Amino acid sequence: MEQQKGKFGNWLRNSITAKLLVIGILALVLLIPLSFVKDIIYERSLRQSQ
């Protein structure tokens, strides 16, 4: 069992696919605060025009 964990950990460190998957997930997670900031900018521009 311990040897299988070592193989998985080694694969995770060396795998380009795993790294790309993690980068993709992080990019998607960071889009959430970006949309909040865009909403605040839009709201403030509406208030300024009023």
N, CA, C and O atoms as a Maestro MAE file, in Angstrom:
{
 s_m_m2io_version
 :::
 2.0.0
}

f_m_ct {
 s_m_title
 :::
 protein
 m_atom[200] {
  # First column is atom index #
  i_m_mmod_type
  r_m_x_coord
  r_m_y_coord
  r_m_z_coord
  i_m_residue_number
  s_m_chain_name
  s_m_pdb_residue_name
  s_m_pdb_atom_name
  i_m_atomic_number
  :::
  1 25 0.828 -1.197 0.000 1 A "MET " " N  " 7
  2 3 0.000 0.000 0.000 1 A "MET " " CA " 6
  3 2 0.870 1.258 0.000 1 A "MET " " C  " 6
  4 15 0.598 2.219 -0.719 1 A "MET " " O  " 8
  5 25 1.915 1.231 0.816 2 A "GLU " " N  " 7
  6 3 2.806 2.383 0.907 2 A "GLU " " CA " 6
  7 2 3.522 2.635 -0.412 2 A "GLU " " C  " 6
  8 15 3.803 3.780 -0.768 2 A "GLU " " O  " 8
  9 25 3.814 1.568 -1.127 3 A "GLN " " N  " 7
  10 3 4.500 1.708 -2.409 3 A "GLN " " CA " 6
  11 2 3.567 2.347 -3.449 3 A "GLN " " C  " 6
  12 15 4.021 3.102 -4.308 3 A "GLN " " O  " 8
  13 25 2.273 2.044 -3.370 4 A "GLN " " N  " 7
  14 3 1.322 2.645 -4.295 4 A "GLN " " CA " 6
  15 2 1.204 4.149 -4.046 4 A "GLN " " C  " 6
  16 15 1.099 4.924 -4.997 4 A "GLN " " O  " 8
  17 25 1.221 4.567 -2.788 5 A "LYS " " N  " 7
  18 3 1.179 5.996 -2.477 5 A "LYS " " CA " 6
  19 2 2.409 6.690 -3.032 5 A "LYS " " C  " 6
  20 15 2.318 7.810 -3.535 5 A "LYS " " O  " 8
  21 25 3.545 6.044 -2.946 6 A "GLY " " N  " 7
  22 3 4.777 6.603 -3.487 6 A "GLY " " CA " 6
  23 2 4.704 6.752 -4.987 6 A "GLY " " C  " 6
  24 15 5.167 7.753 -5.534 6 A "GLY " " O  " 8
  25 25 4.129 5.773 -5.663 7 A "LYS " " N  " 7
  26 3 3.989 5.841 -7.117 7 A "LYS " " CA " 6
  27 2 3.048 6.972 -7.517 7 A "LYS " " C  " 6
  28 15 3.323 7.712 -8.461 7 A "LYS " " O  " 8
  29 25 1.930 7.102 -6.791 8 A "PHE " " N  " 7
  30 3 0.966 8.156 -7.102 8 A "PHE " " CA " 6
  31 2 1.571 9.529 -6.852 8 A "PHE " " C  " 6
  32 15 1.392 10.435 -7.665 8 A "PHE " " O  " 8
  33 25 2.277 9.698 -5.755 9 A "GLY " " N  " 7
  34 3 2.915 10.969 -5.441 9 A "GLY " " CA " 6
  35 2 3.974 11.316 -6.464 9 A "GLY " " C  " 6
  36 15 4.106 12.477 -6.853 9 A "GLY " " O  " 8
  37 25 4.727 10.331 -6.902 10 A "ASN " " N  " 7
  38 3 5.751 10.551 -7.915 10 A "ASN " " CA " 6
  39 2 5.101 10.934 -9.234 10 A "ASN " " C  " 6
  40 15 5.583 11.829 -9.928 10 A "ASN " " O  " 8
  41 25 4.001 10.256 -9.586 11 A "TRP " " N  " 7
  42 3 3.295 10.571 -10.825 11 A "TRP " " CA " 6
  43 2 2.730 11.989 -10.770 11 A "TRP " " C  " 6
  44 15 2.776 12.729 -11.753 11 A "TRP " " O  " 8
  45 25 2.199 12.349 -9.606 12 A "LEU " " N  " 7
  46 3 1.605 13.672 -9.443 12 A "LEU " " CA " 6
  47 2 2.655 14.768 -9.587 12 A "LEU " " C  " 6
  48 15 2.371 15.825 -10.150 12 A "LEU " " O  " 8
  49 25 3.857 14.530 -9.087 13 A "ARG " " N  " 7
  50 3 4.928 15.515 -9.198 13 A "ARG " " CA " 6
  51 2 5.435 15.644 -10.627 13 A "ARG " " C  " 6
  52 15 5.797 16.740 -11.055 13 A "ARG " " O  " 8
  53 25 5.467 14.553 -11.365 14 A "ASN " " N  " 7
  54 3 6.077 14.548 -12.689 14 A "ASN " " CA " 6
  55 2 5.085 14.682 -13.834 14 A "ASN " " C  " 6
  56 15 5.499 14.857 -14.980 14 A "ASN " " O  " 8
  57 25 3.803 14.607 -13.561 15 A "SER " " N  " 7
  58 3 2.806 14.584 -14.614 15 A "SER " " CA " 6
  59 2 2.466 15.994 -15.092 15 A "SER " " C  " 6
  60 15 2.097 16.861 -14.299 15 A "SER " " O  " 8
  61 25 2.593 16.205 -16.377 16 A "ILE " " N  " 7
  62 3 2.211 17.486 -16.964 16 A "ILE " " CA " 6
  63 2 0.693 17.630 -16.942 16 A "ILE " " C  " 6
  64 15 0.177 18.729 -16.736 16 A "ILE " " O  " 8
  65 25 -0.017 16.539 -17.152 17 A "THR " " N  " 7
  66 3 -1.478 16.576 -17.137 17 A "THR " " CA " 6
  67 2 -2.001 17.013 -15.778 17 A "THR " " C  " 6
  68 15 -2.921 17.828 -15.702 17 A "THR " " O  " 8
  69 25 -1.432 16.487 -14.714 18 A "ALA " " N  " 7
  70 3 -1.874 16.856 -13.371 18 A "ALA " " CA " 6
  71 2 -1.596 18.330 -13.099 18 A "ALA " " C  " 6
  72 15 -2.418 19.017 -12.493 18 A "ALA " " O  " 8
  73 25 -0.451 18.814 -13.542 19 A "LYS " " N  " 7
  74 3 -0.120 20.226 -13.338 19 A "LYS " " CA " 6
  75 2 -1.068 21.124 -14.121 19 A "LYS " " C  " 6
  76 15 -1.517 22.149 -13.606 19 A "LYS " " O  " 8
  77 25 -1.377 20.752 -15.359 20 A "LEU " " N  " 7
  78 3 -2.313 21.537 -16.154 20 A "LEU " " CA " 6
  79 2 -3.702 21.529 -15.541 20 A "LEU " " C  " 6
  80 15 -4.403 22.540 -15.570 20 A "LEU " " O  " 8
  81 25 -4.097 20.404 -14.991 21 A "LEU " " N  " 7
  82 3 -5.403 20.304 -14.334 21 A "LEU " " CA " 6
  83 2 -5.469 21.223 -13.121 21 A "LEU " " C  " 6
  84 15 -6.474 21.904 -12.915 21 A "LEU " " O  " 8
  85 25 -4.424 21.249 -12.329 22 A "VAL " " N  " 7
  86 3 -4.397 22.123 -11.151 22 A "VAL " " CA " 6
  87 2 -4.417 23.589 -11.582 22 A "VAL " " C  " 6
  88 15 -5.115 24.401 -10.975 22 A "VAL " " O  " 8
  89 25 -3.662 23.933 -12.617 23 A "ILE " " N  " 7
  90 3 -3.650 25.306 -13.113 23 A "ILE " " CA " 6
  91 2 -5.030 25.699 -13.629 23 A "ILE " " C  " 6
  92 15 -5.480 26.821 -13.396 23 A "ILE " " O  " 8
  93 25 -5.704 24.791 -14.324 24 A "GLY " " N  " 7
  94 3 -7.044 25.063 -14.826 24 A "GLY " " CA " 6
  95 2 -8.042 25.292 -13.703 24 A "GLY " " C  " 6
  96 15 -8.871 26.199 -13.776 24 A "GLY " " O  " 8
  97 25 -7.963 24.478 -12.677 25 A "ILE " " N  " 7
  98 3 -8.866 24.633 -11.533 25 A "ILE " " CA " 6
  99 2 -8.609 25.969 -10.830 25 A "ILE " " C  " 6
  100 15 -9.551 26.670 -10.457 25 A "ILE " " O  " 8
  101 25 -7.335 26.317 -10.652 26 A "LEU " " N  " 7
  102 3 -7.012 27.601 -10.021 26 A "LEU " " CA " 6
  103 2 -7.503 28.775 -10.859 26 A "LEU " " C  " 6
  104 15 -7.988 29.766 -10.312 26 A "LEU " " O  " 8
  105 25 -7.383 28.675 -12.165 27 A "ALA " " N  " 7
  106 3 -7.857 29.748 -13.038 27 A "ALA " " CA " 6
  107 2 -9.367 29.915 -12.903 27 A "ALA " " C  " 6
  108 15 -9.868 31.038 -12.846 27 A "ALA " " O  " 8
  109 25 -10.089 28.805 -12.852 28 A "LEU " " N  " 7
  110 3 -11.541 28.885 -12.695 28 A "LEU " " CA " 6
  111 2 -11.932 29.474 -11.343 28 A "LEU " " C  " 6
  112 15 -12.880 30.254 -11.252 28 A "LEU " " O  " 8
  113 25 -11.205 29.103 -10.299 29 A "VAL " " N  " 7
  114 3 -11.501 29.630 -8.967 29 A "VAL " " CA " 6
  115 2 -11.224 31.131 -8.916 29 A "VAL " " C  " 6
  116 15 -11.953 31.869 -8.254 29 A "VAL " " O  " 8
  117 25 -10.185 31.588 -9.604 30 A "LEU " " N  " 7
  118 3 -9.851 33.012 -9.581 30 A "LEU " " CA " 6
  119 2 -10.792 33.857 -10.434 30 A "LEU " " C  " 6
  120 15 -10.779 35.083 -10.329 30 A "LEU " " O  " 8
  121 25 -11.595 33.232 -11.264 31 A "LEU " " N  " 7
  122 3 -12.581 33.996 -12.038 31 A "LEU " " CA " 6
  123 2 -13.717 34.501 -11.157 31 A "LEU " " C  " 6
  124 15 -14.372 35.486 -11.500 31 A "LEU " " O  " 8
  125 25 -13.958 33.849 -10.040 32 A "ILE " " N  " 7
  126 3 -15.045 34.257 -9.139 32 A "ILE " " CA " 6
  127 2 -14.768 35.639 -8.545 32 A "ILE " " C  " 6
  128 15 -15.634 36.508 -8.651 32 A "ILE " " O  " 8
  129 25 -13.606 35.892 -7.922 33 A "PRO " " N  " 7
  130 3 -13.367 37.246 -7.408 33 A "PRO " " CA " 6
  131 2 -13.283 38.285 -8.526 33 A "PRO " " C  " 6
  132 15 -13.632 39.447 -8.315 33 A "PRO " " O  " 8
  133 25 -12.830 37.883 -9.699 34 A "LEU " " N  " 7
  134 3 -12.762 38.810 -10.820 34 A "LEU " " CA " 6
  135 2 -14.152 39.298 -11.205 34 A "LEU " " C  " 6
  136 15 -14.335 40.474 -11.521 34 A "LEU " " O  " 8
  137 25 -15.129 38.398 -11.180 35 A "SER " " N  " 7
  138 3 -16.496 38.819 -11.502 35 A "SER " " CA " 6
  139 2 -17.052 39.744 -10.422 35 A "SER " " C  " 6
  140 15 -17.822 40.653 -10.732 35 A "SER " " O  " 8
  141 25 -16.675 39.530 -9.160 36 A "PHE " " N  " 7
  142 3 -17.109 40.435 -8.094 36 A "PHE " " CA " 6
  143 2 -16.556 41.837 -8.324 36 A "PHE " " C  " 6
  144 15 -17.276 42.823 -8.166 36 A "PHE " " O  " 8
  145 25 -15.291 41.931 -8.694 37 A "VAL " " N  " 7
  146 3 -14.667 43.229 -8.928 37 A "VAL " " CA " 6
  147 2 -15.320 43.923 -10.120 37 A "VAL " " C  " 6
  148 15 -15.562 45.130 -10.082 37 A "VAL " " O  " 8
  149 25 -15.603 43.164 -11.176 38 A "LYS " " N  " 7
  150 3 -16.265 43.753 -12.345 38 A "LYS " " CA " 6
  151 2 -17.648 44.282 -11.980 38 A "LYS " " C  " 6
  152 15 -18.050 45.346 -12.451 38 A "LYS " " O  " 8
  153 25 -18.374 43.550 -11.148 39 A "ASP " " N  " 7
  154 3 -19.696 44.002 -10.712 39 A "ASP " " CA " 6
  155 2 -19.605 45.299 -9.903 39 A "ASP " " C  " 6
  156 15 -20.432 46.194 -10.074 39 A "ASP " " O  " 8
  157 25 -18.607 45.403 -9.028 40 A "ILE " " N  " 7
  158 3 -18.435 46.610 -8.226 40 A "ILE " " CA " 6
  159 2 -18.097 47.796 -9.122 40 A "ILE " " C  " 6
  160 15 -18.618 48.894 -8.928 40 A "ILE " " O  " 8
  161 25 -17.221 47.573 -10.105 41 A "ILE " " N  " 7
  162 3 -16.863 48.652 -11.030 41 A "ILE " " CA " 6
  163 2 -18.086 49.109 -11.814 41 A "ILE " " C  " 6
  164 15 -18.292 50.308 -12.002 41 A "ILE " " O  " 8
  165 25 -18.892 48.164 -12.271 42 A "TYR " " N  " 7
  166 3 -20.098 48.507 -13.022 42 A "TYR " " CA " 6
  167 2 -21.080 49.292 -12.157 42 A "TYR " " C  " 6
  168 15 -21.656 50.286 -12.601 42 A "TYR " " O  " 8
  169 25 -21.264 48.836 -10.921 43 A "GLU " " N  " 7
  170 3 -22.194 49.515 -10.017 43 A "GLU " " CA " 6
  171 2 -21.738 50.931 -9.710 43 A "GLU " " C  " 6
  172 15 -22.556 51.851 -9.679 43 A "GLU " " O  " 8
  173 25 -20.450 51.118 -9.486 44 A "ARG " " N  " 7
  174 3 -19.934 52.455 -9.167 44 A "ARG " " CA " 6
  175 2 -20.009 53.378 -10.373 44 A "ARG " " C  " 6
  176 15 -20.237 54.578 -10.219 44 A "ARG " " O  " 8
  177 25 -19.822 52.840 -11.561 45 A "SER " " N  " 7
  178 3 -19.948 53.692 -12.741 45 A "SER " " CA " 6
  179 2 -21.405 54.126 -12.946 45 A "SER " " C  " 6
  180 15 -21.662 55.243 -13.396 45 A "SER " " O  " 8
  181 25 -22.358 53.242 -12.615 46 A "LEU " " N  " 7
  182 3 -23.770 53.634 -12.689 46 A "LEU " " CA " 6
  183 2 -24.090 54.728 -11.675 46 A "LEU " " C  " 6
  184 15 -24.798 55.684 -11.990 46 A "LEU " " O  " 8
  185 25 -23.574 54.588 -10.474 47 A "ARG " " N  " 7
  186 3 -23.816 55.609 -9.434 47 A "ARG " " CA " 6
  187 2 -23.196 56.945 -9.816 47 A "ARG " " C  " 6
  188 15 -23.756 58.006 -9.539 47 A "ARG " " O  " 8
  189 25 -22.034 56.879 -10.454 48 A "GLN " " N  " 7
  190 3 -21.377 58.129 -10.846 48 A "GLN " " CA " 6
  191 2 -22.164 58.832 -11.945 48 A "GLN " " C  " 6
  192 15 -22.230 60.061 -11.972 48 A "GLN " " O  " 8
  193 25 -22.756 58.068 -12.844 49 A "SER " " N  " 7
  194 3 -23.510 58.676 -13.929 49 A "SER " " CA " 6
  195 2 -24.853 59.238 -13.452 49 A "SER " " C  " 6
  196 15 -25.450 60.071 -14.134 49 A "SER " " O  " 8
  197 25 -25.332 58.789 -12.289 50 A "GLN " " N  " 7
  198 3 -26.593 59.316 -11.747 50 A "GLN " " CA " 6
  199 2 -26.312 60.597 -11.090 50 A "GLN " " C  " 6
  200 15 -27.223 61.231 -10.557 50 A "GLN " " O  " 8
  :::
 }
 m_bond[199] {
  # First column is bond index #
  i_m_from
  i_m_to
  i_m_order
  :::
  1 1 2 1
  2 2 3 1
  3 3 4 2
  4 3 5 1
  5 5 6 1
  6 6 7 1
  7 7 8 2
  8 7 9 1
  9 9 10 1
  10 10 11 1
  11 11 12 2
  12 11 13 1
  13 13 14 1
  14 14 15 1
  15 15 16 2
  16 15 17 1
  17 17 18 1
  18 18 19 1
  19 19 20 2
  20 19 21 1
  21 21 22 1
  22 22 23 1
  23 23 24 2
  24 23 25 1
  25 25 26 1
  26 26 27 1
  27 27 28 2
  28 27 29 1
  29 29 30 1
  30 30 31 1
  31 31 32 2
  32 31 33 1
  33 33 34 1
  34 34 35 1
  35 35 36 2
  36 35 37 1
  37 37 38 1
  38 38 39 1
  39 39 40 2
  40 39 41 1
  41 41 42 1
  42 42 43 1
  43 43 44 2
  44 43 45 1
  45 45 46 1
  46 46 47 1
  47 47 48 2
  48 47 49 1
  49 49 50 1
  50 50 51 1
  51 51 52 2
  52 51 53 1
  53 53 54 1
  54 54 55 1
  55 55 56 2
  56 55 57 1
  57 57 58 1
  58 58 59 1
  59 59 60 2
  60 59 61 1
  61 61 62 1
  62 62 63 1
  63 63 64 2
  64 63 65 1
  65 65 66 1
  66 66 67 1
  67 67 68 2
  68 67 69 1
  69 69 70 1
  70 70 71 1
  71 71 72 2
  72 71 73 1
  73 73 74 1
  74 74 75 1
  75 75 76 2
  76 75 77 1
  77 77 78 1
  78 78 79 1
  79 79 80 2
  80 79 81 1
  81 81 82 1
  82 82 83 1
  83 83 84 2
  84 83 85 1
  85 85 86 1
  86 86 87 1
  87 87 88 2
  88 87 89 1
  89 89 90 1
  90 90 91 1
  91 91 92 2
  92 91 93 1
  93 93 94 1
  94 94 95 1
  95 95 96 2
  96 95 97 1
  97 97 98 1
  98 98 99 1
  99 99 100 2
  100 99 101 1
  101 101 102 1
  102 102 103 1
  103 103 104 2
  104 103 105 1
  105 105 106 1
  106 106 107 1
  107 107 108 2
  108 107 109 1
  109 109 110 1
  110 110 111 1
  111 111 112 2
  112 111 113 1
  113 113 114 1
  114 114 115 1
  115 115 116 2
  116 115 117 1
  117 117 118 1
  118 118 119 1
  119 119 120 2
  120 119 121 1
  121 121 122 1
  122 122 123 1
  123 123 124 2
  124 123 125 1
  125 125 126 1
  126 126 127 1
  127 127 128 2
  128 127 129 1
  129 129 130 1
  130 130 131 1
  131 131 132 2
  132 131 133 1
  133 133 134 1
  134 134 135 1
  135 135 136 2
  136 135 137 1
  137 137 138 1
  138 138 139 1
  139 139 140 2
  140 139 141 1
  141 141 142 1
  142 142 143 1
  143 143 144 2
  144 143 145 1
  145 145 146 1
  146 146 147 1
  147 147 148 2
  148 147 149 1
  149 149 150 1
  150 150 151 1
  151 151 152 2
  152 151 153 1
  153 153 154 1
  154 154 155 1
  155 155 156 2
  156 155 157 1
  157 157 158 1
  158 158 159 1
  159 159 160 2
  160 159 161 1
  161 161 162 1
  162 162 163 1
  163 163 164 2
  164 163 165 1
  165 165 166 1
  166 166 167 1
  167 167 168 2
  168 167 169 1
  169 169 170 1
  170 170 171 1
  171 171 172 2
  172 171 173 1
  173 173 174 1
  174 174 175 1
  175 175 176 2
  176 175 177 1
  177 177 178 1
  178 178 179 1
  179 179 180 2
  180 179 181 1
  181 181 182 1
  182 182 183 1
  183 183 184 2
  184 183 185 1
  185 185 186 1
  186 186 187 1
  187 187 188 2
  188 187 189 1
  189 189 190 1
  190 190 191 1
  191 191 192 2
  192 191 193 1
  193 193 194 1
  194 194 195 1
  195 195 196 2
  196 195 197 1
  197 197 198 1
  198 198 199 1
  199 199 200 2
  :::
 }
}
